[in-house]
Amino acid sequence: MPLASLVARFRSHPIATTLELGSVVVCLVLFVTTFALLLSGAPATEATGAQTGTSGTAWLAVVGVGAAFVLFWTALVPLYERLVY
């Protein structure tokens, strides 16, 4: 997509374009973060006797951000569209 068409789209629909570009950024960040965490090892559990710490917190953050992202697009956006349009 050329930059000129992206700017034109932003001018005609600024909120929708911002949400869509923000969604792409969130997806990319979640993908890179998940990949990096997988390279550092699976999340430790207390059942295996391993220490939980920063890695466990990072996994929890990835799951929380992913859940919030899904909730936003599957519940809040359709509700907003139903109420506004």
Summary of the structure (lengths in Angstrom):
residues: 85
radius of gyration: 18.0
end to end distance: 28.3
largest distance: 55.9
contacts: 178
relative contact order: 0.09
helix: 84%
strand: 0%
